[in-house]
Amino acid sequence: MAIRNGRQEGIPREGKLNQLLKEVLAYRLQPEDHYEIAAILESHGWNDVRAAEEFGAENVFDLASNLWDIVSNNLAAEGFSPQKDNAPLAVLGRMIRNFLRGMIFALPMAVSIAAMLTLRFSLWSYEYLTLESATAIAIGTIISFLSVGGFIQAIARRGFLYIKQGFYNLARRITYYFIRMGLLACLLLALVMLVLNSFLGVFPFRMIIVTALYFIFLNAIWLSVSVMYILQKEIAFTGLMIAGIFIVYLLFEVFNYNIIISQLIALAIVAATGVFIAIRFFRSAEEKMDKGIAPALSRASITIYTIGPYFLYGAMYFLFLFADRIIAWSTNDIYMPYFIWFRGPYELGLDFATLGFILPMGVIEVVVNEIMVGLEDAMNTYPISECAILYDRYKRIYLRRLLAVSLISLLNTVLLFLLIKYVSNGGFGFGYNLIANNTTYFVFVWALAGYAFLVAALMNVMILFSFSQPAMASKPLYIAIAVNIVVGFLASRWFDYSFAVLGLAAGSAVFTVLTSRNVLVIMRKLDYYLSAMT
């Protein structure tokens, strides 16, 4: 039905209001104010008389104000979003899907580490690289995450929003827009690196060109992965990783190409294939979309304003993850031909510790989803007079879930530690001591502790983002980054470069505490923060 079709007999007024709202949003998904809604109504034949007859409104502007109130408070009712099936089997199925989705998202890390342990190389690393080559690749890898993190968050936030509403065409357009901006920023940054290095001579040309190439190809891969994430096709990236490692194997082991050349060719193929797959996924999704007049995208200024906080969080999150590496690798306590120098034992300890993310990421995906689904159902059943009871109930639910996630993360950490120790002592017939180096062992233990805290913090961030409160996640992150840098820098300069990992552990603990406090603030004022959701 279109707005111009007239009244719908036999439908309750509230139902007709929600139907009218859906039709308005079909023409303009995100109206700026009630004046724009009034303009849309008038352009489709609504006038003061009709607004009074259909809805008892004083005029079109009064009707538009009513619709704007619903948009602002995100209270569109029946039919506006699909109802969740709360039958036991449906709930179980939903939990299993969410758990697997969370785990699959972290699975590429396991694939990369498994390749390193068996083949001694992965898609962008190699055990026997010279320290100079390892430094160049590591810098390119870190810069790729730092430069693309904001764009990934923007794609995830805005693209996923449109997909949930069924507007795959809008999701595609906004996603491609951010991908273009991400690739443009990547190329400009690579050019700036090359030009500045040619004047300053920080690294020899053979290093900076390797850094730039790995940076560009990895950046393209991360952007294509973001499309797979919002379309819930994460397993495709794991498949791409495996295919890319196989290409490296063929070129390096079978055809005897140089390892860096082999990896660059594989990265280029994976990046191009990832973009192609992303395009195919979107086309397939759009074919299943309901046909009709597509609403317009928001103006660029509005999009940038609303996405800005999430963009900054994405960029700063990767700064938090890599700050300790930068501090450790820049500690001038050994031979340092350049201001930053790759430390293999340190990186190895961190790599093993990242395996601790896989199981907990699946758990928090389930926990956060069930909290939000339960809250949505509860808000439709609790009377206003019992809101205080509802808020107190959800505060207790949150605290119990936080405790459960923390305990699972702790148990997972202990089991991973014991597994690595067992394998290092010859378990499963493995003849290689993974953590024989004292530095690797020290970093592994403290990184495990830091990542255990970080899992709980990420659960909090997911909840805060669900309530559209990026600032309540970003401010704790900024403080955590400061703690990470200060503690890591002082510890690495006073004792040993490996002590930089203490910054990661301390920052993760602070991040968890501060985000937990902010989630509790929301749980104490659910009515306010629910009305702020967009």
Protein Blocks (a to p, Z undefined) as FASTA:
>chain_A
ZZknopaehiafklmmmmmmmmmmmmombafblmlmmmmmmmnopafklmmmmnopablm
lmmmmmmmmmmnopacehkaccddfbfklmmmmmmmmmmmmmmmmmmmmmmmmmmmmnop
afkbcfkbcfklmmmmmmmmmmmmmmmmmmmmmmmmmmmmmmmnopamlmmmmmmmmmmm
mmmmmmmmmmmmmmmmmmnomacfklmmmmmmmmmmmmmmmmmmmmmmmnopmkmmmmmm
mmmmmmmmmmmmmnopafklmmmmmmmmmmmmmmmmmmmmmmmmmmmpccddddddddfk
lmmmmmmmmmmmmmmmmmmmmmmmmmmmmpcfbccfbfbdcdfklmmmmmmmmmmmmmmm
mmmmmmmmmmmmmmmmmmmmmcfklmmmmmmmmmmmmmmmmmmmmmmmmmmmmmmmmmmm
mmmnopghiabdfklplklmmmmmmmmmmmmmmmmmmmmmmmmmmnopaklmmmmmmmmm
mmmmmmmmmmmmmmmmklmmmmmmmmmmmmmmmmmmmmmmmmmmmmmmmmmpZZ
